């Protein structure tokens, strides 16, 4: 899973042709460590979806711009706009359900 920064966010997330799931995380965040392998699996299994991560401690302005208040927070972007927010570590099946629902309705 690739990391993005404030500098690369525009090209790696907002300007992508396919949906992008951004995980806002931090090294001290236990639930972030729990969800990381799940997101790695989703990234490998879903070629229709780009999955990236952004270290909130290193890039707080991006998280603040999108109202991130807790970690982990995952934002699904489509056509440069956030279309779904998922907060907290979730089981893989639940994450996939939320992502699929968001992708069907947007």
C-alpha positions in Angstrom: 0.0 0.0 0.0 1.5 3.3 -1.1 1.8 6.3 1.2 0.7 9.7 0.1 1.5 13.2 1.4 -0.1 16.6 1.2 2.2 17.2 -1.8 1.1 14.0 -3.7 -2.5 13.9 -2.6 -3.8 15.8 -5.6 -2.3 13.5 -8.2 -2.5 10.2 -6.2 -6.0 10.7 -4.9 -8.0 13.6 -6.4 -7.0 13.2 -10.0 -7.3 9.4 -10.3 -9.7 7.8 -12.8 -10.7 5.1 -10.4 -11.9 5.3 -6.8 -9.3 5.7 -4.1 -9.6 4.6 -0.5 -7.4 6.7 1.8 -6.5 5.5 5.2 -5.6 8.2 7.7 -3.4 6.5 10.3 -0.6 7.1 12.9 2.2 5.0 14.3 0.8 5.1 17.8 -2.7 4.0 16.7 -3.5 0.4 17.7 -6.6 0.0 15.6 -4.7 1.4 12.6 -2.2 -1.6 13.0 -5.2 -3.9 13.2 -6.8 -2.7 10.0 -3.6 -2.3 8.0 -3.4 -6.0 6.9 -7.0 -6.0 5.9 -6.5 -2.9 3.7 -3.4 -4.6 2.2 -5.6 -7.6 1.2 -8.3 -5.3 -0.2 -5.6 -3.4 -2.2 -4.4 -6.7 -3.7 -7.8 -8.2 -4.4 -9.6 -5.1 -5.9 -8.0 -3.8 -9.1 -11.0 -1.5 -9.4 -9.9 0.4 -6.3 -6.7 2.2 -5.3 -5.8 2.0 -1.6 -3.3 4.4 -0.1 -2.4 5.6 3.4 -1.6 9.0 4.8 0.2 9.5 8.1 -2.0 12.0 10.0 0.7 13.0 12.4 3.0 14.0 9.5 0.2 15.5 7.3 -2.5 16.9 9.6 -3.7 19.6 7.2 -5.1 17.0 4.8 -7.0 15.2 7.5 -8.3 18.5 8.9 -9.5 19.6 5.4 -11.7 16.5 5.3 -12.9 16.5 8.9 -10.9 13.6 10.1 -11.3 13.5 13.9 -10.3 9.9 14.9 -8.0 7.3 13.7 -8.2 5.1 11.7 -10.4 7.0 9.3 -10.8 5.8 5.7 -12.2 8.1 3.1 -13.4 6.8 -0.3 -12.8 9.3 -3.1 -14.5 9.1 -6.4 -13.8 11.7 -9.1 -11.9 13.8 -6.6 -14.7 14.0 -4.1 -15.1 12.1 -0.8 -18.1 9.8 -1.1 -17.9 7.7 2.1 -16.2 8.0 5.5 -15.5 4.9 7.5 -14.2 5.4 11.1 -12.5 2.7 13.1 -11.1 -0.7 12.5 -13.7 -3.0 10.8 -13.6 -6.6 9.7 -12.8 -7.1 6.1 -16.4 -8.2 5.1 -17.9 -5.1 6.7 -15.3 -2.8 5.0 -16.0 -4.4 1.6 -19.8 -4.1 2.1 -19.4 -0.4 2.9 -17.1 0.2 -0.1 -19.3 -1.7 -2.5 -22.4 0.1 -1.3 -20.7 3.5 -1.7 -19.5 2.5 -5.2 -22.9 1.4 -6.3 -24.7 4.6 -5.1 -22.2 7.2 -6.4 
